[in-house]
């Protein structure tokens, strides 16, 4: 595997955060069964301050999600059959949820951190710094 530059790692990390937020949000909402899940997630995002251990778990999960993204992007490439594409998408979502849980987080917590990063520059920079330290 070729060595990634710092810029490539950062871009991949942020891409994984964005993708995982979009894809992992669906199972989180489905688990709640209503708009209450969205409201709870928004409250969690606004109220919680995340400790370093939780943020480290987030970084680990995001790395795993990036790997899943690459794998499934390759698998989806050239797929014309909509049902097959949806099956691949479903499998990817399931793997993403499992990756988040395997990293020691609930999907709702992962999503809350990712959401908060979009509005909290300090948190975003802290997570990016943790990611840089982990990849060095």
N, CA, C and O atoms as a GROMACS GRO file, in nm:
protein
  544
    1UNK      N    1   0.084  -0.118   0.000
    1UNK     CA    2   0.000   0.000   0.000
    1UNK      C    3   0.089   0.124   0.000
    1UNK      O    4   0.189   0.129   0.072
    2UNK      N    5   0.051   0.224  -0.082
    2UNK     CA    6   0.135   0.342  -0.089
    2UNK      C    7   0.117   0.429   0.035
    2UNK      O    8   0.011   0.428   0.098
    3UNK      N    9   0.219   0.503   0.069
    3UNK     CA   10   0.218   0.586   0.188
    3UNK      C   11   0.133   0.710   0.163
    3UNK      O   12   0.147   0.777   0.060
    4UNK      N   13   0.046   0.741   0.258
    4UNK     CA   14  -0.040   0.857   0.245
    4UNK      C   15   0.028   0.981   0.300
    4UNK      O   16   0.097   0.975   0.401
    5UNK      N   17   0.007   1.093   0.231
    5UNK     CA   18   0.057   1.219   0.283
    5UNK      C   19  -0.038   1.267   0.392
    5UNK      O   20  -0.150   1.218   0.405
    6UNK      N   21   0.007   1.364   0.468
    6UNK     CA   22  -0.075   1.419   0.575
    6UNK      C   23  -0.204   1.478   0.519
    6UNK      O   24  -0.311   1.461   0.577
    7UNK      N   25  -0.194   1.546   0.406
    7UNK     CA   26  -0.312   1.605   0.343
    7UNK      C   27  -0.409   1.497   0.299
    7UNK      O   28  -0.530   1.512   0.317
    8UNK      N   29  -0.358   1.388   0.242
    8UNK     CA   30  -0.445   1.278   0.199
    8UNK      C   31  -0.513   1.212   0.318
    8UNK      O   32  -0.631   1.177   0.310
    9UNK      N   33  -0.439   1.193   0.426
    9UNK     CA   34  -0.499   1.133   0.547
    9UNK      C   35  -0.610   1.221   0.601
    9UNK      O   36  -0.717   1.172   0.637
   10UNK      N   37  -0.584   1.352   0.606
   10UNK     CA   38  -0.684   1.444   0.658
   10UNK      C   39  -0.808   1.444   0.569
   10UNK      O   40  -0.921   1.441   0.618
   11UNK      N   41  -0.787   1.446   0.438
   11UNK     CA   42  -0.900   1.445   0.345
   11UNK      C   43  -0.978   1.316   0.358
   11UNK      O   44  -1.101   1.317   0.357
   12UNK      N   45  -0.908   1.203   0.370
   12UNK     CA   46  -0.975   1.074   0.384
   12UNK      C   47  -1.052   1.069   0.515
   12UNK      O   48  -1.165   1.019   0.521
   13UNK      N   49  -0.991   1.121   0.620
   13UNK     CA   50  -1.056   1.122   0.751
   13UNK      C   51  -1.184   1.205   0.746
   13UNK      O   52  -1.290   1.159   0.790
   14UNK      N   53  -1.176   1.327   0.692
   14UNK     CA   54  -1.294   1.413   0.686
   14UNK      C   55  -1.400   1.355   0.593
   14UNK      O   56  -1.520   1.367   0.620
   15UNK      N   57  -1.357   1.292   0.486
   15UNK     CA   58  -1.450   1.227   0.395
   15UNK      C   59  -1.522   1.112   0.467
   15UNK      O   60  -1.643   1.095   0.452
   16UNK      N   61  -1.447   1.036   0.544
   16UNK     CA   62  -1.508   0.924   0.618
   16UNK      C   63  -1.607   0.976   0.722
   16UNK      O   64  -1.712   0.916   0.742
   17UNK      N   65  -1.573   1.087   0.787
   17UNK     CA   66  -1.665   1.146   0.885
   17UNK      C   67  -1.794   1.186   0.815
   17UNK      O   68  -1.903   1.154   0.863
   18UNK      N   69  -1.782   1.255   0.703
   18UNK     CA   70  -1.901   1.300   0.632
   18UNK      C   71  -1.984   1.183   0.582
   18UNK      O   72  -2.106   1.181   0.598
   19UNK      N   73  -1.918   1.085   0.522
   19UNK     CA   74  -1.989   0.969   0.470
   19UNK      C   75  -2.054   0.890   0.583
   19UNK      O   76  -2.170   0.850   0.574
   20UNK      N   77  -1.978   0.869   0.687
   20UNK     CA   78  -2.032   0.788   0.796
   20UNK      C   79  -2.148   0.857   0.864
   20UNK      O   80  -2.243   0.793   0.907
   21UNK      N   81  -2.140   0.989   0.874
   21UNK     CA   82  -2.250   1.064   0.932
   21UNK      C   83  -2.375   1.042   0.849
   21UNK      O   84  -2.483   1.015   0.904
   22UNK      N   85  -2.362   1.054   0.718
   22UNK     CA   86  -2.478   1.039   0.632
   22UNK      C   87  -2.533   0.897   0.636
   22UNK      O   88  -2.655   0.878   0.641
   23UNK      N   89  -2.446   0.798   0.634
   23UNK     CA   90  -2.492   0.660   0.627
   23UNK      C   91  -2.528   0.603   0.763
   23UNK      O   92  -2.625   0.527   0.773
   24UNK      N   93  -2.455   0.636   0.865
   24UNK     CA   94  -2.484   0.580   0.997
   24UNK      C   95  -2.606   0.645   1.058
   24UNK      O   96  -2.668   0.587   1.148
   25UNK      N   97  -2.642   0.763   1.014
   25UNK     CA   98  -2.761   0.830   1.067
   25UNK      C   99  -2.887   0.751   1.036
   25UNK      O  100  -2.979   0.748   1.118
   26UNK      N  101  -2.892   0.687   0.922
   26UNK     CA  102  -3.010   0.612   0.883
   26UNK      C  103  -3.040   0.500   0.982
   26UNK      O  104  -3.154   0.491   1.030
   27UNK      N  105  -2.944   0.412   1.016
   27UNK     CA  106  -2.975   0.309   1.114
   27UNK      C  107  -3.010   0.367   1.251
   27UNK      O  108  -3.094   0.312   1.322
   28UNK      N  109  -2.948   0.477   1.288
   28UNK     CA  110  -2.977   0.536   1.418
   28UNK      C  111  -3.121   0.583   1.423
   28UNK      O  112  -3.190   0.565   1.523
   29UNK      N  113  -3.165   0.644   1.315
   29UNK     CA  114  -3.303   0.690   1.311
   29UNK      C  115  -3.398   0.571   1.308
   29UNK      O  116  -3.503   0.572   1.373
   30UNK      N  117  -3.363   0.469   1.233
   30UNK     CA  118  -3.448   0.351   1.224
   30UNK      C  119  -3.461   0.284   1.360
   30UNK      O  120  -3.568   0.233   1.394
   31UNK      N  121  -3.354   0.285   1.437
   31UNK     CA  122  -3.359   0.223   1.569
   31UNK      C  123  -3.456   0.295   1.661
   31UNK      O  124  -3.520   0.232   1.746
   32UNK      N  125  -3.468   0.427   1.645
   32UNK     CA  126  -3.554   0.504   1.734
   32UNK      C  127  -3.700   0.488   1.697
   32UNK      O  128  -3.788   0.494   1.783
   33UNK      N  129  -3.727   0.466   1.567
   33UNK     CA  130  -3.863   0.444   1.524
   33UNK      C  131  -3.946   0.570   1.507
   33UNK      O  132  -4.063   0.560   1.470
   34UNK      N  133  -3.890   0.688   1.532
   34UNK     CA  134  -3.968   0.812   1.519
   34UNK      C  135  -3.877   0.932   1.514
   34UNK      O  136  -3.754   0.920   1.517
   35UNK      N  137  -3.939   1.047   1.505
   35UNK     CA  138  -3.862   1.172   1.506
   35UNK      C  139  -3.800   1.198   1.643
   35UNK      O  140  -3.713   1.284   1.657
   36UNK      N  141  -3.844   1.124   1.743
   36UNK     CA  142  -3.788   1.139   1.877
   36UNK      C  143  -3.638   1.108   1.875
   36UNK      O  144  -3.562   1.172   1.948
   37UNK      N  145  -3.596   1.013   1.793
   37UNK     CA  146  -3.455   0.980   1.781
   37UNK      C  147  -3.375   1.099   1.732
   37UNK      O  148  -3.265   1.125   1.782
   38UNK      N  149  -3.428   1.172   1.636
   38UNK     CA  150  -3.359   1.291   1.583
   38UNK      C  151  -3.351   1.398   1.690
   38UNK      O  152  -3.247   1.462   1.706
   39UNK      N  153  -3.458   1.418   1.764
   39UNK     CA  154  -3.457   1.519   1.870
   39UNK      C  155  -3.360   1.481   1.981
   39UNK      O  156  -3.288   1.566   2.032
   40UNK      N  157  -3.359   1.353   2.018
   40UNK     CA  158  -3.266   1.306   2.121
   40UNK      C  159  -3.123   1.324   2.076
   40UNK      O  160  -3.038   1.367   2.154
   41UNK      N  161  -3.096   1.291   1.951
   41UNK     CA  162  -2.961   1.305   1.898
   41UNK      C  163  -2.919   1.452   1.898
   41UNK      O  164  -2.806   1.484   1.932
   42UNK      N  165  -3.010   1.540   1.860
   42UNK     CA  166  -2.977   1.683   1.858
   42UNK      C  167  -2.950   1.733   2.000
   42UNK      O  168  -2.857   1.811   2.021
   43UNK      N  169  -3.028   1.689   2.098
   43UNK     CA  170  -3.004   1.727   2.236
   43UNK      C  171  -2.869   1.676   2.283
   43UNK      O  172  -2.795   1.749   2.349
   44UNK      N  173  -2.836   1.551   2.250
   44UNK     CA  174  -2.709   1.492   2.290
   44UNK      C  175  -2.594   1.575   2.232
   44UNK      O  176  -2.496   1.605   2.301
   45UNK      N  177  -2.608   1.611   2.106
   45UNK     CA  178  -2.504   1.688   2.038
   45UNK      C  179  -2.482   1.822   2.109
   45UNK      O  180  -2.367   1.864   2.126
   46UNK      N  181  -2.588   1.887   2.149
   46UNK     CA  182  -2.576   2.019   2.210
   46UNK      C  183  -2.528   2.013   2.355
   46UNK      O  184  -2.458   2.103   2.400
   47UNK      N  185  -2.565   1.909   2.428
   47UNK     CA  186  -2.540   1.905   2.571
   47UNK      C  187  -2.411   1.836   2.611
   47UNK      O  188  -2.351   1.872   2.712
   48UNK      N  189  -2.368   1.739   2.535
   48UNK     CA  190  -2.255   1.658   2.579
   48UNK      C  191  -2.121   1.720   2.547
   48UNK      O  192  -2.099   1.777   2.440
   49UNK      N  193  -2.034   1.707   2.643
   49UNK     CA  194  -1.892   1.731   2.619
   49UNK      C  195  -1.831   1.591   2.621
   49UNK      O  196  -1.849   1.515   2.715
   50UNK      N  197  -1.759   1.560   2.517
   50UNK     CA  198  -1.707   1.425   2.501
   50UNK      C  199  -1.567   1.416   2.560
   50UNK      O  200  -1.482   1.500   2.532
   51UNK      N  201  -1.544   1.313   2.641
   51UNK     CA  202  -1.411   1.295   2.700
   51UNK      C  203  -1.315   1.240   2.596
   51UNK      O  204  -1.356   1.195   2.489
   52UNK      N  205  -1.186   1.244   2.629
   52UNK     CA  206  -1.083   1.202   2.534
   52UNK      C  207  -1.098   1.056   2.494
   52UNK      O  208  -1.074   1.022   2.378
   53UNK      N  209  -1.136   0.969   2.586
   53UNK     CA  210  -1.153   0.827   2.554
   53UNK      C  211  -1.263   0.808   2.450
   53UNK      O  212  -1.248   0.729   2.357
   54UNK      N  213  -1.373   0.880   2.465
   54UNK     CA  214  -1.483   0.872   2.369
   54UNK      C  215  -1.438   0.924   2.233
   54UNK      O  216  -1.472   0.866   2.130
   55UNK      N  217  -1.363   1.033   2.234
   55UNK     CA  218  -1.313   1.089   2.108
   55UNK      C  219  -1.212   0.996   2.042
   55UNK      O  220  -1.209   0.986   1.919
   56UNK      N  221  -1.130   0.926   2.122
   56UNK     CA  222  -1.038   0.827   2.065
   56UNK      C  223  -1.116   0.714   1.999
   56UNK      O  224  -1.079   0.666   1.892
   57UNK      N  225  -1.224   0.672   2.063
   57UNK     CA  226  -1.311   0.568   2.005
   57UNK      C  227  -1.372   0.619   1.874
   57UNK      O  228  -1.385   0.544   1.776
   58UNK      N  229  -1.410   0.746   1.873
   58UNK     CA  230  -1.464   0.807   1.752
   58UNK      C  231  -1.361   0.804   1.639
   58UNK      O  232  -1.394   0.769   1.525
   59UNK      N  233  -1.238   0.839   1.670
   59UNK     CA  234  -1.130   0.839   1.570
   59UNK      C  235  -1.109   0.697   1.517
   59UNK      O  236  -1.095   0.677   1.397
   60UNK      N  237  -1.108   0.599   1.606
   60UNK     CA  238  -1.091   0.460   1.564
   60UNK      C  239  -1.206   0.416   1.474
   60UNK      O  240  -1.185   0.352   1.371
   61UNK      N  241  -1.327   0.452   1.513
   61UNK     CA  242  -1.443   0.415   1.432
   61UNK      C  243  -1.438   0.482   1.296
   61UNK      O  244  -1.470   0.420   1.194
   62UNK      N  245  -1.397   0.607   1.293
   62UNK     CA  246  -1.391   0.680   1.167
   62UNK      C  247  -1.288   0.618   1.072
   62UNK      O  248  -1.310   0.612   0.952
   63UNK      N  249  -1.176   0.573   1.128
   63UNK     CA  250  -1.077   0.503   1.045
   63UNK      C  251  -1.135   0.376   0.985
   63UNK      O  252  -1.114   0.347   0.868
   64UNK      N  253  -1.206   0.301   1.067
   64UNK     CA  254  -1.269   0.178   1.018
   64UNK      C  255  -1.374   0.211   0.912
   64UNK      O  256  -1.388   0.139   0.813
   65UNK      N  257  -1.449   0.319   0.934
   65UNK     CA  258  -1.551   0.357   0.837
   65UNK      C  259  -1.488   0.399   0.705
   65UNK      O  260  -1.545   0.374   0.598
   66UNK      N  261  -1.373   0.462   0.712
   66UNK     CA  262  -1.302   0.499   0.589
   66UNK      C  263  -1.263   0.377   0.509
   66UNK      O  264  -1.275   0.375   0.386
   67UNK      N  265  -1.216   0.273   0.579
   67UNK     CA  266  -1.180   0.148   0.512
   67UNK      C  267  -1.304   0.083   0.448
   67UNK      O  268  -1.297   0.030   0.337
   68UNK      N  269  -1.415   0.086   0.520
   68UNK     CA  270  -1.540   0.030   0.468
   68UNK      C  271  -1.583   0.109   0.345
   68UNK      O  272  -1.627   0.051   0.246
   69UNK      N  273  -1.571   0.240   0.352
   69UNK     CA  274  -1.608   0.326   0.240
   69UNK      C  275  -1.530   0.288   0.114
   69UNK      O  276  -1.587   0.274   0.006
   70UNK      N  277  -1.401   0.272   0.128
   70UNK     CA  278  -1.317   0.237   0.013
   70UNK      C  279  -1.358   0.102  -0.044
   70UNK      O  280  -1.374   0.087  -0.165
   71UNK      N  281  -1.376   0.003   0.043
   71UNK     CA  282  -1.414  -0.131  -0.001
   71UNK      C  283  -1.547  -0.128  -0.076
   71UNK      O  284  -1.557  -0.185  -0.185
   72UNK      N  285  -1.646  -0.064  -0.019
   72UNK     CA  286  -1.778  -0.065  -0.081
   72UNK      C  287  -1.787   0.026  -0.203
   72UNK      O  288  -1.867  -0.002  -0.293
   73UNK      N  289  -1.709   0.131  -0.209
   73UNK     CA  290  -1.705   0.215  -0.330
   73UNK      C  291  -1.656   0.132  -0.447
   73UNK      O  292  -1.707   0.143  -0.558
   74UNK      N  293  -1.555   0.049  -0.421
   74UNK     CA  294  -1.504  -0.040  -0.526
   74UNK      C  295  -1.610  -0.142  -0.568
   74UNK      O  296  -1.626  -0.172  -0.686
   75UNK      N  297  -1.681  -0.194  -0.469
   75UNK     CA  298  -1.784  -0.294  -0.500
   75UNK      C  299  -1.901  -0.233  -0.576
   75UNK      O  300  -1.962  -0.301  -0.659
   76UNK      N  301  -1.934  -0.106  -0.549
   76UNK     CA  302  -2.045  -0.040  -0.616
   76UNK      C  303  -2.010   0.010  -0.756
   76UNK      O  304  -2.099   0.037  -0.837
   77UNK      N  305  -1.882   0.022  -0.782
   77UNK     CA  306  -1.838   0.075  -0.910
   77UNK      C  307  -1.891  -0.011  -1.025
   77UNK      O  308  -1.866  -0.131  -1.031
   78UNK      N  309  -1.963   0.053  -1.115
   78UNK     CA  310  -2.014  -0.016  -1.232
   78UNK      C  311  -2.140  -0.098  -1.210
   78UNK      O  312  -2.190  -0.160  -1.305
   79UNK      N  313  -2.192  -0.101  -1.088
   79UNK     CA  314  -2.315  -0.178  -1.062
   79UNK      C  315  -2.432  -0.103  -1.127
   79UNK      O  316  -2.457   0.013  -1.097
   80UNK      N  317  -2.502  -0.172  -1.214
   80UNK     CA  318  -2.616  -0.113  -1.286
   80UNK      C  319  -2.750  -0.153  -1.222
   80UNK      O  320  -2.847  -0.078  -1.229
   81UNK      N  321  -2.753  -0.269  -1.162
   81UNK     CA  322  -2.875  -0.324  -1.104
   81UNK      C  323  -2.907  -0.251  -0.973
   81UNK      O  324  -2.829  -0.258  -0.877
   82UNK      N  325  -3.021  -0.182  -0.970
   82UNK     CA  326  -3.058  -0.103  -0.852
   82UNK      C  327  -3.075  -0.190  -0.728
   82UNK      O  328  -3.035  -0.150  -0.618
   83UNK      N  329  -3.135  -0.307  -0.742
   83UNK     CA  330  -3.153  -0.395  -0.626
   83UNK      C  331  -3.018  -0.439  -0.571
   83UNK      O  332  -2.998  -0.441  -0.450
   84UNK      N  333  -2.927  -0.474  -0.660
   84UNK     CA  334  -2.794  -0.516  -0.616
   84UNK      C  335  -2.724  -0.399  -0.544
   84UNK      O  336  -2.660  -0.419  -0.441
   85UNK      N  337  -2.737  -0.279  -0.599
   85UNK     CA  338  -2.676  -0.161  -0.537
   85UNK      C  339  -2.736  -0.137  -0.399
   85UNK      O  340  -2.664  -0.103  -0.304
   86UNK      N  341  -2.867  -0.154  -0.386
   86UNK     CA  342  -2.932  -0.135  -0.256
   86UNK      C  343  -2.888  -0.242  -0.157
   86UNK      O  344  -2.871  -0.213  -0.038
   87UNK      N  345  -2.870  -0.364  -0.204
   87UNK     CA  346  -2.822  -0.471  -0.116
   87UNK      C  347  -2.680  -0.441  -0.067
   87UNK      O  348  -2.648  -0.463   0.050
   88UNK      N  349  -2.597  -0.392  -0.157
   88UNK     CA  350  -2.460  -0.355  -0.119
   88UNK      C  351  -2.463  -0.240  -0.019
   88UNK      O  352  -2.389  -0.241   0.079
   89UNK      N  353  -2.548  -0.142  -0.043
   89UNK     CA  354  -2.564  -0.027   0.048
   89UNK      C  355  -2.609  -0.075   0.186
   89UNK      O  356  -2.558  -0.028   0.288
   90UNK      N  357  -2.705  -0.168   0.189
   90UNK     CA  358  -2.754  -0.220   0.318
   90UNK      C  359  -2.642  -0.292   0.392
   90UNK      O  360  -2.625  -0.273   0.513
   91UNK      N  361  -2.567  -0.373   0.319
   91UNK     CA  362  -2.455  -0.444   0.381
   91UNK      C  363  -2.352  -0.345   0.436
   91UNK      O  364  -2.297  -0.364   0.544
   92UNK      N  365  -2.326  -0.238   0.360
   92UNK     CA  366  -2.231  -0.137   0.405
   92UNK      C  367  -2.281  -0.069   0.533
   92UNK      O  368  -2.205  -0.050   0.628
   93UNK      N  369  -2.408  -0.034   0.535
   93UNK     CA  370  -2.465   0.029   0.655
   93UNK      C  371  -2.451  -0.062   0.777
   93UNK      O  372  -2.416  -0.016   0.886
   94UNK      N  373  -2.477  -0.191   0.758
   94UNK     CA  374  -2.465  -0.286   0.869
   94UNK      C  375  -2.321  -0.295   0.918
   94UNK      O  376  -2.295  -0.298   1.038
   95UNK      N  377  -2.227  -0.299   0.824
   95UNK     CA  378  -2.086  -0.304   0.862
   95UNK      C  379  -2.043  -0.176   0.933
   95UNK      O  380  -1.963  -0.179   1.026
   96UNK      N  381  -2.097  -0.063   0.887
   96UNK     CA  382  -2.062   0.064   0.951
   96UNK      C  383  -2.113   0.070   1.095
   96UNK      O  384  -2.041   0.114   1.185
   97UNK      N  385  -2.235   0.026   1.116
   97UNK     CA  386  -2.291   0.024   1.251
   97UNK      C  387  -2.206  -0.068   1.339
   97UNK      O  388  -2.173  -0.032   1.452
   98UNK      N  389  -2.170  -0.186   1.287
   98UNK     CA  390  -2.088  -0.279   1.364
   98UNK      C  391  -1.952  -0.219   1.395
   98UNK      O  392  -1.900  -0.236   1.505
   99UNK      N  393  -1.892  -0.148   1.298
   99UNK     CA  394  -1.761  -0.086   1.320
   99UNK      C  395  -1.767   0.019   1.430
   99UNK      O  396  -1.677   0.028   1.514
  100UNK      N  397  -1.873   0.096   1.432
  100UNK     CA  398  -1.889   0.198   1.537
  100UNK      C  399  -1.904   0.129   1.672
  100UNK      O  400  -1.841   0.169   1.770
  101UNK      N  401  -1.986   0.026   1.677
  101UNK     CA  402  -2.007  -0.046   1.803
  101UNK      C  403  -1.880  -0.117   1.847
  101UNK      O  404  -1.849  -0.119   1.966
  102UNK      N  405  -1.806  -0.176   1.753
  102UNK     CA  406  -1.680  -0.243   1.786
  102UNK      C  407  -1.576  -0.146   1.840
  102UNK      O  408  -1.487  -0.185   1.916
  103UNK      N  409  -1.588  -0.019   1.802
  103UNK     CA  410  -1.496   0.084   1.852
  103UNK      C  411  -1.538   0.133   1.990
  103UNK      O  412  -1.471   0.219   2.049
  104UNK      N  413  -1.647   0.079   2.042
  104UNK     CA  414  -1.689   0.115   2.178
  104UNK      C  415  -1.787   0.230   2.186
  104UNK      O  416  -1.801   0.293   2.291
  105UNK      N  417  -1.856   0.258   2.077
  105UNK     CA  418  -1.953   0.368   2.076
  105UNK      C  419  -2.089   0.318   2.032
  105UNK      O  420  -2.101   0.217   1.962
  106UNK      N  421  -2.191   0.389   2.074
  106UNK     CA  422  -2.324   0.369   2.019
  106UNK      C  423  -2.332   0.457   1.894
  106UNK      O  424  -2.265   0.559   1.886
  107UNK      N  425  -2.413   0.416   1.798
  107UNK     CA  426  -2.427   0.493   1.675
  107UNK      C  427  -2.473   0.636   1.706
  107UNK      O  428  -2.426   0.731   1.644
  108UNK      N  429  -2.564   0.650   1.801
  108UNK     CA  430  -2.614   0.783   1.837
  108UNK      C  431  -2.501   0.872   1.889
  108UNK      O  432  -2.496   0.991   1.857
  109UNK      N  433  -2.411   0.816   1.968
  109UNK     CA  434  -2.298   0.893   2.020
  109UNK      C  435  -2.205   0.931   1.907
  109UNK      O  436  -2.159   1.045   1.899
  110UNK      N  437  -2.176   0.835   1.820
  110UNK     CA  438  -2.090   0.864   1.704
  110UNK      C  439  -2.150   0.979   1.623
  110UNK      O  440  -2.079   1.074   1.587
  111UNK      N  441  -2.280   0.970   1.593
  111UNK     CA  442  -2.346   1.074   1.515
  111UNK      C  443  -2.346   1.208   1.586
  111UNK      O  444  -2.329   1.312   1.523
  112UNK      N  445  -2.364   1.205   1.718
  112UNK     CA  446  -2.363   1.330   1.794
  112UNK      C  447  -2.227   1.399   1.784
  112UNK      O  448  -2.220   1.521   1.768
  113UNK      N  449  -2.120   1.322   1.793
  113UNK     CA  450  -1.986   1.380   1.781
  113UNK      C  451  -1.967   1.436   1.640
  113UNK      O  452  -1.921   1.549   1.624
  114UNK      N  453  -2.003   1.359   1.539
  114UNK     CA  454  -1.987   1.405   1.400
  114UNK      C  455  -2.070   1.531   1.375
  114UNK      O  456  -2.023   1.624   1.310
  115UNK      N  457  -2.191   1.534   1.427
  115UNK     CA  458  -2.276   1.653   1.411
  115UNK      C  459  -2.215   1.773   1.481
  115UNK      O  460  -2.211   1.883   1.427
  116UNK      N  461  -2.169   1.751   1.602
  116UNK     CA  462  -2.113   1.861   1.680
  116UNK      C  463  -1.985   1.914   1.613
  116UNK      O  464  -1.957   2.034   1.618
  117UNK      N  465  -1.908   1.824   1.551
  117UNK     CA  466  -1.788   1.867   1.480
  117UNK      C  467  -1.820   1.965   1.368
  117UNK      O  468  -1.738   2.051   1.335
  118UNK      N  469  -1.938   1.953   1.310
  118UNK     CA  470  -1.975   2.041   1.198
  118UNK      C  471  -2.003   2.183   1.245
  118UNK      O  472  -2.004   2.276   1.163
  119UNK      N  473  -2.026   2.202   1.373
  119UNK     CA  474  -2.054   2.337   1.424
  119UNK      C  475  -1.955   2.383   1.532
  119UNK      O  476  -1.956   2.499   1.572
  120UNK      N  477  -1.871   2.292   1.578
  120UNK     CA  478  -1.776   2.323   1.685
  120UNK      C  479  -1.634   2.306   1.631
  120UNK      O  480  -1.580   2.196   1.628
  121UNK      N  481  -1.576   2.417   1.590
  121UNK     CA  482  -1.442   2.415   1.529
  121UNK      C  483  -1.337   2.361   1.625
  121UNK      O  484  -1.246   2.290   1.583
  122UNK      N  485  -1.350   2.393   1.753
  122UNK     CA  486  -1.253   2.344   1.852
  122UNK      C  487  -1.258   2.191   1.862
  122UNK      O  488  -1.154   2.126   1.866
  123UNK      N  489  -1.377   2.136   1.868
  123UNK     CA  490  -1.392   1.991   1.872
  123UNK      C  491  -1.337   1.927   1.745
  123UNK      O  492  -1.265   1.828   1.750
  124UNK      N  493  -1.372   1.985   1.631
  124UNK     CA  494  -1.324   1.934   1.503
  124UNK      C  495  -1.171   1.930   1.500
  124UNK      O  496  -1.112   1.829   1.460
  125UNK      N  497  -1.107   2.037   1.542
  125UNK     CA  498  -0.960   2.042   1.543
  125UNK      C  499  -0.901   1.941   1.641
  125UNK      O  500  -0.798   1.880   1.613
  126UNK      N  501  -0.966   1.924   1.756
  126UNK     CA  502  -0.918   1.827   1.854
  126UNK      C  503  -0.923   1.685   1.797
  126UNK      O  504  -0.829   1.608   1.814
  127UNK      N  505  -1.032   1.652   1.730
  127UNK     CA  506  -1.046   1.518   1.672
  127UNK      C  507  -0.944   1.499   1.560
  127UNK      O  508  -0.884   1.392   1.548
  128UNK      N  509  -0.925   1.601   1.477
  128UNK     CA  510  -0.827   1.591   1.369
  128UNK      C  511  -0.687   1.572   1.426
  128UNK      O  512  -0.609   1.493   1.374
  129UNK      N  513  -0.654   1.644   1.534
  129UNK     CA  514  -0.524   1.626   1.599
  129UNK      C  515  -0.507   1.484   1.652
  129UNK      O  516  -0.400   1.425   1.639
  130UNK      N  517  -0.613   1.430   1.712
  130UNK     CA  518  -0.606   1.292   1.763
  130UNK      C  519  -0.585   1.195   1.647
  130UNK      O  520  -0.509   1.098   1.659
  131UNK      N  521  -0.652   1.220   1.536
  131UNK     CA  522  -0.637   1.134   1.419
  131UNK      C  523  -0.495   1.140   1.365
  131UNK      O  524  -0.438   1.037   1.328
  132UNK      N  525  -0.438   1.257   1.361
  132UNK     CA  526  -0.300   1.273   1.314
  132UNK      C  527  -0.203   1.196   1.402
  132UNK      O  528  -0.113   1.128   1.352
  133UNK      N  529  -0.221   1.205   1.534
  133UNK     CA  530  -0.134   1.135   1.628
  133UNK      C  531  -0.147   0.983   1.612
  133UNK      O  532  -0.049   0.910   1.624
  134UNK      N  533  -0.268   0.938   1.584
  134UNK     CA  534  -0.291   0.795   1.569
  134UNK      C  535  -0.224   0.742   1.441
  134UNK      O  536  -0.176   0.629   1.440
  135UNK      N  537  -0.220   0.822   1.335
  135UNK     CA  538  -0.166   0.775   1.207
  135UNK      C  539  -0.016   0.795   1.198
  135UNK      O  540   0.047   0.742   1.107
  136UNK      N  541   0.044   0.870   1.290
  136UNK     CA  542   0.190   0.891   1.287
  136UNK      C  543   0.264   0.785   1.361
  136UNK      O  544   0.386   0.788   1.368
   0.00000   0.00000   0.00000
